[in-house]
Amino acid sequence: MRFLLSQFKLPTRFNPLSIFILLFIVIPVVPVHAEQWQKLDVHGYVNDFAGVLNPATVKKLTQLSTEIDQKAKAQVAVVTVKTLEDDAPEDFANHLFQKWGVGYKGTDRGVLVLVATDDHKYWTEVGYGLEPILPDGKVGRFGRNMVPLLRQGNYNDAILQMAGEIAQVVAQDSHVSLDGLADFHAAPAERQPTQLTGGQIILLIIVFL
């Protein structure tokens, strides 16, 4: 900002209108998107700022998150936004995670699932207290599982699936049962590459020849 102001010399005699014009020129240079995450206030476990979740989905997610909170002493938050305004999804999610205080202080057992609909990006922020049971590899697999649904624009089933997989891991680790999981569908298993035995390889070579 100091650099910008140095480019303008104030006239010896000026009036309030000239000051207004100068401010009008300088102020818009400040990026308006830098504060966006700071303007988002938490309203429960589910915050659908993008408006893509139906009431039934919000109810299921809220019930499941409430049960996890009560039984496993962990918090799972879901947030959707239309755009990240050029912010990296991991930075945006981390800012919200810290601002909203997801997970109890001292245990940091919290998870925040972020989906940006217009940007076609998502991120799952995991607190330190849950990282041992929700490492990057496992959470990454959960994310890949919901990508086909996201590509179809089916945000309801995608987020339900993601939240359900996270909740199942937390419940198993805490040795509790979650009644809310009965309404969640498991993600399809990832296809593993076919492993051929030595005999099958030889048979294929013979057939080819």
C-alpha positions as CSV (number, residue, x, y, z in Angstrom):
1,M,0.0,0.0,0.0
2,R,2.9,2.4,0.7
3,F,4.2,1.7,-2.8
4,L,0.8,2.6,-4.3
5,L,0.5,5.8,-2.4
6,S,3.9,6.9,-3.4
7,Q,2.8,7.0,-7.0
8,F,0.4,9.8,-6.3
9,K,1.3,13.3,-5.4
10,L,-1.3,15.4,-3.5
11,P,-2.0,18.8,-5.1
12,T,-1.0,21.8,-3.2
13,R,-4.6,22.9,-3.0
14,F,-7.2,20.2,-2.9
15,N,-10.8,19.7,-1.8
16,P,-12.8,16.8,-0.3
17,L,-13.8,15.6,-3.8
18,S,-10.1,15.1,-4.8
19,I,-9.6,13.0,-1.6
20,F,-12.6,10.8,-2.4
21,I,-11.3,10.2,-6.0
22,L,-7.9,9.3,-4.6
23,L,-9.4,6.8,-2.2
24,F,-11.6,5.4,-4.9
25,I,-8.6,4.7,-7.0
26,V,-6.5,3.1,-4.3
27,I,-8.9,1.1,-2.1
28,P,-10.2,-1.4,-4.8
29,V,-6.6,-2.6,-5.3
30,V,-7.0,-4.6,-2.0
31,P,-8.2,-8.1,-2.9
32,V,-11.7,-8.6,-1.6
33,H,-11.5,-12.4,-1.4
34,A,-8.8,-12.5,1.2
35,E,-11.3,-12.1,4.1
36,Q,-14.0,-14.5,2.8
37,W,-13.4,-17.4,5.1
38,Q,-13.4,-14.9,8.0
39,K,-17.0,-14.0,7.2
40,L,-18.3,-17.5,7.5
41,D,-19.8,-18.2,10.9
42,V,-20.6,-21.7,12.1
43,H,-24.2,-22.8,12.6
44,G,-24.1,-26.4,13.9
45,Y,-22.3,-29.4,12.4
46,V,-23.6,-28.8,8.9
47,N,-23.0,-25.4,7.1
48,D,-24.3,-25.5,3.6
49,F,-23.4,-22.1,2.3
50,A,-23.5,-23.3,-1.3
51,G,-27.1,-24.5,-0.9
52,V,-26.6,-27.9,-2.5
53,L,-27.8,-30.2,0.4
54,N,-31.4,-31.1,0.8
55,P,-33.1,-31.1,4.3
56,A,-33.0,-34.9,4.6
57,T,-29.2,-34.9,4.1
58,V,-28.7,-32.1,6.5
59,K,-30.8,-34.0,9.1
60,K,-28.9,-37.2,8.6
61,L,-25.5,-35.5,8.9
62,T,-26.6,-33.5,11.9
63,Q,-27.8,-36.7,13.7
64,L,-24.7,-38.6,12.9
65,S,-22.3,-35.8,14.0
66,T,-24.3,-35.3,17.2
67,E,-24.0,-39.0,18.0
68,I,-20.3,-39.0,17.3
69,D,-19.8,-36.0,19.5
70,Q,-21.8,-37.6,22.4
71,K,-20.4,-41.2,22.2
72,A,-16.9,-40.8,20.7
73,K,-16.1,-37.3,21.9
74,A,-15.1,-36.3,18.4
75,Q,-16.6,-33.7,16.1
76,V,-17.3,-34.0,12.4
77,A,-18.2,-30.7,10.6
78,V,-19.4,-30.4,7.0
79,V,-19.2,-27.1,5.0
80,T,-20.0,-26.4,1.4
81,V,-19.2,-23.1,-0.4
82,K,-19.6,-22.0,-4.0
83,T,-16.0,-20.8,-4.5
84,L,-12.8,-20.6,-2.6
85,E,-12.0,-17.3,-4.3
86,D,-8.5,-18.4,-5.4
87,D,-7.6,-19.7,-2.0
88,A,-6.1,-23.2,-1.8
89,P,-8.7,-25.7,-0.4
90,E,-6.3,-26.9,2.3
91,D,-5.7,-23.3,3.5
92,F,-9.4,-22.4,3.4
93,A,-10.3,-25.6,5.3
94,N,-7.6,-25.1,7.9
95,H,-8.7,-21.5,8.5
96,L,-12.3,-22.5,9.1
97,F,-11.1,-25.5,11.3
98,Q,-9.1,-23.2,13.5
99,K,-11.7,-20.4,13.6
100,W,-14.7,-22.6,14.4
101,G,-12.7,-24.7,16.9
102,V,-13.7,-28.1,15.5
103,G,-12.8,-30.7,18.1
104,Y,-12.5,-30.2,21.8
105,K,-9.6,-28.1,23.1
106,G,-6.9,-30.4,24.4
107,T,-7.8,-33.4,22.4
108,D,-8.2,-31.9,18.9
109,R,-10.4,-34.7,17.8
110,G,-12.1,-33.0,15.0
111,V,-12.7,-33.4,11.2
112,L,-13.9,-30.8,8.7
113,V,-15.1,-31.8,5.3
114,L,-15.0,-28.9,2.8
115,V,-16.6,-29.0,-0.7
116,A,-16.4,-26.0,-3.1
117,T,-19.0,-26.7,-5.8
118,D,-18.1,-24.1,-8.4
119,D,-14.3,-24.8,-8.1
120,H,-14.8,-28.6,-8.2
121,K,-12.5,-29.0,-5.2
122,Y,-12.7,-30.6,-1.8
123,W,-10.5,-31.0,1.3
124,T,-10.7,-32.9,4.5
125,E,-9.0,-31.3,7.5
126,V,-8.2,-33.7,10.3
127,G,-7.2,-32.6,13.8
128,Y,-4.1,-34.0,15.4
129,G,-6.1,-36.1,17.8
130,L,-7.6,-38.2,15.0
131,E,-4.6,-38.3,12.6
132,P,-3.4,-41.7,13.9
133,I,-6.7,-43.3,12.8
134,L,-7.4,-41.0,9.8
135,P,-4.0,-40.6,8.1
136,D,-3.7,-38.9,4.7
137,G,-3.8,-42.1,2.7
138,K,-7.1,-43.3,4.2
139,V,-8.7,-39.9,4.0
140,G,-7.5,-39.5,0.5
141,R,-9.1,-42.8,-0.5
142,F,-12.4,-41.7,1.0
143,G,-12.2,-38.6,-1.1
144,R,-11.5,-40.5,-4.3
145,N,-14.5,-42.7,-3.5
146,M,-16.8,-39.8,-3.6
147,V,-15.4,-38.1,-6.7
148,P,-17.7,-40.0,-9.1
149,L,-20.7,-38.7,-7.2
150,L,-19.3,-35.2,-7.1
151,R,-18.8,-35.3,-10.9
152,Q,-22.5,-36.1,-11.3
153,G,-23.4,-33.2,-9.2
154,N,-24.8,-35.5,-6.5
155,Y,-23.4,-33.6,-3.5
156,N,-25.9,-35.2,-1.1
157,D,-24.8,-38.8,-1.6
158,A,-21.2,-37.8,-2.0
159,I,-21.0,-36.0,1.4
160,L,-23.1,-38.6,3.1
161,Q,-20.7,-41.3,1.9
162,M,-17.7,-39.3,3.0
163,A,-19.1,-38.5,6.4
164,G,-20.2,-42.1,6.8
165,E,-16.8,-43.5,6.2
166,I,-15.1,-41.1,8.6
167,A,-17.7,-41.8,11.2
168,Q,-17.2,-45.6,10.9
169,V,-13.5,-45.3,11.5
170,V,-14.0,-43.1,14.6
171,A,-16.7,-45.4,16.0
172,Q,-14.5,-48.5,15.6
173,D,-11.6,-46.8,17.3
174,S,-13.8,-45.6,20.2
175,H,-15.5,-49.0,20.4
176,V,-19.0,-47.5,20.1
177,S,-21.9,-48.2,17.8
178,L,-23.6,-45.4,15.9
179,D,-27.3,-45.8,15.1
180,G,-27.0,-43.0,12.5
181,L,-24.8,-45.2,10.3
182,A,-27.7,-47.4,9.4
183,D,-28.9,-44.7,6.9
184,F,-25.5,-44.3,5.3
185,H,-24.4,-46.3,2.2
186,A,-20.9,-47.7,2.1
187,A,-18.6,-46.5,-0.7
188,P,-18.0,-49.0,-3.5
189,A,-14.7,-50.9,-3.0
190,E,-11.8,-49.7,-5.1
191,R,-11.0,-52.2,-7.9
192,Q,-7.7,-53.9,-7.4
193,P,-5.5,-54.8,-10.3
194,T,-5.8,-58.5,-11.3
195,Q,-2.9,-60.6,-10.2
196,L,-2.1,-63.5,-12.6
197,T,-0.3,-66.6,-11.4
198,G,2.7,-68.1,-13.2
199,G,0.6,-70.8,-14.8
200,Q,-2.0,-68.4,-16.1
201,I,0.7,-66.3,-17.7
202,I,2.2,-69.3,-19.4
203,L,-1.3,-70.3,-20.6
204,L,-1.9,-66.9,-22.0
205,I,1.5,-67.0,-23.9
206,I,0.6,-70.4,-25.4
207,V,-2.8,-69.1,-26.5
208,F,-1.3,-66.0,-28.0
209,L,1.3,-68.1,-30.0
